Amino acid sequence: MSISMLALIAFIPIAVALVLMVGMRWPATKAMPVAWLTAVLGGILAWNLPAGYVAALSLQGVITAIGVLIIVFGAIIILHTLKYSGGMETIQCGFHGISPDKRVQAIIIGYLFAAFIEGAAGFGTPAALAAPLLLTLGFPPLAAAIICLVFNSFPVTFGAVGTPVLVGLKPLNQFVNDAGVMSFMDFSNSVGEFATLMHLPMIFILPIFMLGFITRFFGPKRSWKDGFGAWKFCVFAAVAFTIPYLIFAWMLGPEFPSLIGGLVGLGVVVWGAKKGIAVPKDVWDFGPQSNWEDYWTGSVKVEEDCTYKAHMSQFKAWLPYILIGLILVVTRIPELGLKGWLAAQSISFNNILGYEGVNGAIAYLYLPGTIPFTLVALLTVFIHGMPGDKVALAWKESIVKMKNPTIALFFAVAIVYIFRGSGIGNIEWNPNGYPSMPLAMAQAVAGIVGPLWPMFASFVGGLGAFITGSNTVSNLLFAEFQYGMAEQLNLPRQIIVAAQAVGGGMGNMVCIHNIVAALAVVGLSGQEGAILKRTFWPFLLYGIVVGIVATLLAFVFVPGIF
């Protein structure tokens, strides 16, 4: 079967999911099982994969989904614990002391706080933490989810202490060593450096665009101008983030750019906002809830009265988040010793249904949903002196909210593993020797665009993240393919691979299981299509800008680089 036909068949589950969720407005709980079934049929009928092998891959996906759900639950339990302890209302009161302007709050929390959390933890954690904060400050839940999903893009390439680069590019180790031009570590560092240059324009453009986007679709006047009016504050925040981001990427490697950029930027911008630096003169708000569209909130009711009372000191209210940040850093830096031990504590499932190499594991202590989220939620009971009935309410609400995302994620991640496992080299399981489903789609596109590949390379990374929900996994899937395309077309290897890594970051804003997880946290399960229709446009803008930068770097500025 031709690559074009294989690519078309591979695209069918994605098309089904998009049509059902975006076109027909089905919730993911209904759309993803149908999309999974089409992936199963494609694997069995077109790839000739054994039915048992497809079942094993699906179970492998379910095991991975359990890990994602632990993260989601941890974020939800933190939110509800702070809600019933009075900590969240105290935080709300404190943010109004910084600025009551929702544009300023969106930048501080969605752009900078989330960047720090991404740099420390990754794996969908930022949206899970930042979106509830925006929600409790009076943001419509749909707006809060969109803001956090879209902003969780530029920090992702260096998320989880550099995991997408350090782990995601490992398939290239042998290729780079065989070329003999540089060591793999130097190659990885170079990829990270070029990735910062590709992200750089959008670090400045994205906050301005998103504030305009939010005021256009959620503001009382439905005006882009209201959001663009805060452009000076956006530039201030971008500069505060970018300086440490670039310094650490170019001088120390891919581990800390997002973490330090987010942390330093957050401190500088909060200080600046209190001093009135670049803060808009007018105060912008979403307007009365009575004027909001029903689908903005779904079953969630935002408090109409946004007059908040401090129930404790700001330090005490923020202490759970401070502990989360500290624990994430301590448990993610290998040199401190805890990362390896925590990661080793796992429940393993080897050779699922008898298929060798089809393995799954739940690293129950290393997942941020356990440590630090759930751990800190338990500590908060004592820190904030919560009575037992309040604790019981927080846990009950959190457990109830897990039903819909559980169904959606089981099927969504099962599709991911069918996609990944379809190209396995074992002749018994892949008798035709076909490439995996994602690789077939990428090869079909490459055959069409040819030398214009730098313009499109990031979209392949975005496709990988859309399918898998992970920049790291997208790189594992496509890094070798991108490197091969660069060799075939005589393009700079680091630049094309950097475009892949950047694309995997921007793909987070459209990936299905990140959307499902974010909506679960803000209580909007079932609105996945509404999110996708809106996050697609910043995704497209991001890809076009990255494509232009990658093309300029490849053909104009550094034509002789390896």
N, C-alpha and C positions, 0 to 999 in steps of 0.2 A: 504494500500500500504506500502511496506517495506521502511525502512529508506534508504537503498541502492538505491532503485528505485527513491525515492523522491530526494535524493542527485543528482542523474544523471540528472533528469529533471531540477532541480534548476541550474545545471551547464551549461545547454544548452545556455542560453543567454550570459554567459561569453565566452563560446567556440565560439559562433557565432561572437561576437565582436572581439575576438582575430584572428579568421580565416580571417574575412573580412579586418581588419585593418593591421594585420601583414602579413598574407599569401597573400591576394589579393590586399593589399595596397589601400584599400578604405579609403577615409577621414572619420573622425568621423561623419561628417554631413550626410553621407549616411549609415554608419555602425550602428550607435547608434539607428536610427529609426527601423531598422530590428531587432536588439537585443531587443529593447523595445517590439516589436510585439511578439517575442518568449516568453518574460517574461509574457506578457498579456495572451497568450495562455496557458502557463504553470499554471498560477494562476487560470484561469477559468476551464481548463480541468482536471488538476491533483489535485489542492487544492480545487476545487469546490467553488471558491470565486465568489460572485455575480459580474456580469459585471459592474454594477454601482459602486460597491465598488472599483474595479480595476481602474475605471475611476477617482474616487475620490482620490485614492492614487497617480495616475499619476499627477493630478492637484496639489496635495500637493507637489510633487517633483518639478513641474514647479515653484511654489511659492518659494521654497528653492533655485532653480537655479537662480531666479532673484536676490537673495541676493549675490550669488557667482558672478554673472555678474556685480553687482555694484562694487564689489571689483576689478574685472578685469578692468572695465572702469576707476576706480579711478587710478589704476596703469598706465594705458595707457595715461591718460590725464596728469599725472605728467611727464611721459617720454617726451611727445610731447611739453608740456609747457617748460620744461628745454631745449629741443632741439631748439626751436625757440627763446628762451630768450638768448641763448648763454651760459647758465649755464652748460649744459652738456659738451660742448667743453672745458670749463674751468676746469671741473672735470677731463676730459680726460687728459688735460695738467698736472694737479696736480698728477695724478696717474703715469704718466710717470716720474714725479719728484721723486716718491717713488721708482719705478722700472719699466722699460719697459718690463720686463720678464712676459709673459702671464701666466706662472705657478704661479708666486708670486701674480699676480693680481687675479687669480682664487681662491687662498686660502684666500686672504684678503676679497674679495667681496662674493664669493659663499659659503665659509666655515664659516667665522667669522661674517661679516656684516649680512648675512642671518640668522645666529644663533641668533643674537641679535633681529632681527625683528620677528623671530619665537617666541622667548621668550616673546616678548611684545604683539604681535597681533595674530599669528597663522593663521589658516584658509586659507592657500594658499598664504598669503601675501608675504613671503620671495622670492619665485620664481618670483612673479609678480614685485617685486622691484629690485632684484639683477640681474636677467637675462637681462633686458634692459641696466643696467650699463655695464655688460660685452660686450653686443652687441656694444655699442657705443665706447668701447675701442678697437674694431677691432676683436672680437671673431666671428666666424661663428655663425649665429643664432641657428643652430641645436646644436652645442657644448655648447653654453651659456645655452640653455634650459636643456640639459642633466646634466651639472654641477650643476645647481641650484636645479633640481629635486632630484638628488641623495644625495647631501649634506643636503637637507631638510629632514633628517631622524633622526639622533641622537638628535637634539634639540627638536623634536616634542613631545616626551613624556611629556615634561615640557613646552610645548608651551602655548601661550596665558595666561601667568601667572598661569600655572599649571592646566588649564582646563581639559585636558584629564584624569588626576588623580582625581582631586577634584570633577569634575562633572561626568566623565565617569565611575567611580567606585561606584557611588551612589546606583545602584541596589544591592550592597553587604552589605549595611548598616545593614539590619535586620539579615542577615546570621552571620555577625561578632558579632553583639550584642547578638544573641542567643547563640553563642559559648561561650561567657563569658570569653574569654582569654585576650582580650584587647579591647580598644575602637576603633571605626571606624577610628578616626583621627590617632591614633597610627598605625593602620593597613595600612592606606593610606601612611603615612610617611615611613613605613617599605617597602611597595611596591616600593616607589620612590627610596629608598636607594638601593634595589636590582636591580632596573632598571638601575641605574648608573653603577653598576658592569657589567651588561650585555652589555650595550652600550660601555663600556670603551675600549675593544680591537679594536672595529671598529672606535672609535674616532681617533685612531692612524693609523689603517690600511687603512681606507677609503680614506683619502686625498692622500696617496702615490699611492694606487691602481688607483684612478680616474685620477691623473695626468698622470700615465702611460697609462691608457685607452684613454685619450684624445690625447696624442701624438702618440699613436698607430693608431688611426682611423682618426685623423684630422691633424697630423703633416706632414711636408714635407718629412720626412724620413720614416714615418709609423713605428715608433720604440717605444716600451715600455721603452727602456733604457733612452730616452730623458726625460720622465716624472719622472722616478725613480731617475734621477740625482738630483732632488730637494728634496730628502727625508729628509735632515737635516732641511730644512725650514718647511716641513710638521710636523716633530716632534716638532720643536720649537712652531709652531702654536697650535698643539694639547696640549702641556704642558700648554701654556698660557691660553687656554680655560678650560682645565680639572681641574686645581687647584681650581679656584673659583666655577666651576660646582659642584665638589664633596663637597667642604666646605658648600655651601648653601644647597645642597640636604640633607646632613647628619646632619646639625646643625639647619636648619630653615624650612625644608619641601619642598614641590614640586612647590612652586610658582615661585622662582627666579633662579633656576640653569642655565637654558638656557639664560635667559635675562642677568644676571650678567656675566656668562661665556663668552657670545658673546661680551658684552660691554668691559669687562676687557681685554679679549683676543685680540679684535680689536685694542685697544689702545696700548697694549704691542707690538703686531706684526707690526703695522705701524711704531712705534718708532724703533723697531729692524730692519725692512727693510731699513729704512732711514740710519741706522748706519751700514748696511751691514751684520747684524748678520744672519748667516746660509743661506744667499742668494747665489744661485749658481753663479759660476764665469762666466759661459757662459750665454748669453741672448737668450731665446728661443721664437720663434714666429711661427704663423701659415703659414707663407710664402705668396707669392703673391696670390691675389684673383683669378688671371687667372688660377691657378693650382687647385683651389677648385672644388669639385664635385658640380653639379648644385643643388642637393637636400639639400646641406648644407644651402643654402640661400633662395631657393624658389623665392618668389617675392621680397624679401628684398635684397637690394644692400648695402653692407658695403663699406664705403669710402675707396678707395685705398690709398689715401694720409693720413697717420696717423700722420701728423705734425699738432699739435693742438695749437691753440692760446687762451690765457687767455683773456676773454672779461670783467672780473670783478675779484675781490679778491676771493681766495679760500673759505674764510668764507662765503661770500655772495652767491657763487655758491652752497655751501653745506647747506646753511641755510634752504632750504625747507626740506632736509632730517633730519636735526637736529630738526626742528619743528615736523616732522612726528614722530620721536623717542620720543620726549618729550610728545607730545599729546597722543601717544599710551600708554606710561607709566602712565600718569595722569588719563587717562580714563579707564585703566584696573585694577587699584588697588582699591578694594572695599572701603578700609578705607578712601580714599580721597573724596568719596561721589558722584562723577560724573558717575561712572559705572552704578549704579542702575538706575539713572534718565535717562541716555541715552538709556539703554536697555529697559526701560519701554515705550519709544516712538516708537510705532510700529503700522503697519497696520495689523490687524488680520483677518483671515478667519476661522471661526469656523463651525464645522459640515459640511464639504464640501459635496455638493450634498445630504445633509440630513443624512450623516453617522456620528453618534455621536463619538467624539474623533478623527476624522480625521481633524486635524486643521493645519493651517499654519500661519506664521507671517513674516513680513519683518521689522526688527528693523532698520529702515532707518537711524537713527542717530548713532547707535552703530556699524554698519558695517564699517570697516576701509576704504571701498571705498568712503564713504561719509565724515566721520571724522576719520582720518585726510586727506586722499588722495585728494579728490575734494576740500575740504576747503583750503588745502595748495596750490593746483594748482591755485586757485583764488587769494590767498595772494601773490603768486609768481609773478603774473602779476604786482603788485605794487612794490614788493621787487626788481624785476629785471627791472622795468620800461619798460615793453613790449608795443609796439605800437598795436593798435587795429587789424590791418591786420594780424599780427603774432598770436595774440590770436585766431582769427577766423580760421586760418589754423590749429592750434593745435587742436581745438575742432572738426573741420570737419574731420580731419584724424582719430581722436580717435573714432568718431561715426561710420565711415565707417568700421573700423576694428572689430566692434562688431558683424557683421552679422553671420559669420561662427561659432564662439564660442556660440552664442545664440542658434542656431539650435542644435548643438551637446550637449550642457549642458541641454537643456530642456528634451531631451530624456534620457540622461545618468542619470540624477538625478531622473527622473520618474521611471527608473528601480530600483534605490536604494529604493524608497519608496514602490514599489510593493514587493521587497524582504523583507523589514522590516515589512510591514503590513500583509504579508501572514500568519503569525503565531499568529494573534490577538486572544484573548481568547473568543470573542463573538461567540456563537454557530451559530448565524444566518449568520455570515460572514465567519466562518471557521468551517463548519459543521462536518468535520472529526477530528477536534482537532489536526491537523498536526502541527509540529514545523515549524517555519519560514524557508524560503528557505536557508538562510545562516546557520541556526542552524542545518538543516538537513545535509548539507555538512560537517559541523564540527563533528557531531555525527558519520557520516559514517567513517570519517578518524580516529576518536578516537577508534572506534570498531576494526579497523585494527591494529593500532600501540600499543595499550594497555599501559604497563608499560614504554615504550619508549617515553611516551607523552612529557616529558620536551624537547626532541629534536625537537618536532614538534609544540609545543604550540605557538611559535612566528609566525609561518606561518598562524595560524588561525587569529591572530591579523592582519597580513598582508592582508589576504583575506578580513577581515572586512574593512580595509582602502581602498583596491582596489575597493570594491563594493561601499562604501559610500563616499570615499574621505576625511575621517575624522578619526583621532585617537580617538577623543572623542566618536564619534558615534560607531566606532568599539568596544570600551570598553563597551558602553551601550548595544550593541548587544551580546557580547560574555563573559563579565566578569562573569556573573552568571554561564554560561556553564563551564568556566575554573575553577572556584571555585568548582563546582560540580565534575569535573574530578579529581581535587586534593583530594577531600574527598574520592571519590570512589577508587582511587589508593593509598591512604594514602601517598600523597606527600605534601610537605610544601606549604600551601595555598598562602603565600605572593610571593613565588618564581614563581609559575605557573601564578599567576595574573600579576606579574611583566613582565613575558615573553609575556603575552598578550599585555601589555601596550607598551613594546618595539617593538613588531611586528606591532602594529598599527602605530608606528613611521616609521619603515622601509618601510611599505606599501605605504607611500606617494609617493615614487619614481616610483611606477607602477600604481597608481590609475588614472582612465581614466579622471575624470574631472579636476584634477590637471594638467595633461598633456595637455588637451584642453586649459585650462586657460593660462598655461605658453607659449604654442605655439602661442596663440592669441596675447600675449604681444610682442613677438619677430617677429610677422608677418609670422608665418609658419603654419597656420591652414591647416590641411590635411595631416600632416606628423606624425600623432599619432602612426602609425604602426612602422615607423622608430625609434621613441623614445622608444617604448615598447621593441623592439628587443634589444636595447642597455641597457636600465635600468634594464631589467630582470636579467642580470648577476651580477651586484652589489647587487641587491635584494637577489638573491640566496646565494651569498657569505655572506651577512649580516645574513641571517637566519641560515646558517650552523654554523657560529661563535657563534651567540646568543644561538643556541641549545646546543652547546658544553658547554658553560658557565653555562646555566641553568641546564644541566644534572649534571655537577660537583657540583654546589651549592646544588642541590636537593639530591644527593646521596652520596656525599663525604664530603663537608665542613660543611653543616648545616642540618644533617639528623633529628635532633630533633626539628627543629623550627616549629611553628604552621602553 
